[in-house]
């Protein structure tokens, strides 16, 4: 069974290390070594996290001579934002209905 894009992105975002990597990349491109520096884990473990982010389409890895650079690709987050937006609209409508109900109750008393 194929996993949909939103599920893949949410799975990638579920890990705090991967979110921290994305936060770092939002400030600009970085090498794998630069990304690994603040984490108490092996370079191999960080590379696995990068692989998950790359599979989700959230980063792009390039090779320039011996350097492997990573950059953020925020475009896939648009599908997540659209998915969340439909639920935000739903809850706004529910709150508006509740507000109307409470206002009616107040007017009746």
Residue pairs with C-beta under 8 A, 6 or more apart in sequence:
3 11
5 57
5 76
5 79
6 79
6 80
6 83
8 55
8 56
8 57
9 56
9 57
9 58
9 76
9 77
9 79
9 80
10 80
11 52
11 56
12 18
12 52
12 53
12 55
12 56
12 58
13 19
13 22
13 56
13 80
15 49
15 52
17 39
17 41
17 46
17 49
18 49
18 52
18 53
20 38
20 39
21 35
21 46
21 49
21 50
21 53
21 59
21 70
22 53
22 58
22 59
22 72
24 30
24 34
24 35
24 38
25 35
25 59
25 70
25 71
25 72
26 72
26 74
29 69
29 70
29 71
30 69
30 70
31 67
31 68
31 69
31 70
32 43
32 46
32 47
32 50
32 61
32 68
32 70
33 43
35 46
35 50
35 70
36 43
36 46
39 45
39 46
50 59
50 61
50 70
53 59
54 60
54 61
56 76
57 73
57 75
57 76
58 72
58 73
58 74
58 76
58 77
59 70
59 71
59 72
59 73
60 70
60 71
60 73
61 68
61 69
61 70
62 68
62 69
62 70
62 71
63 69
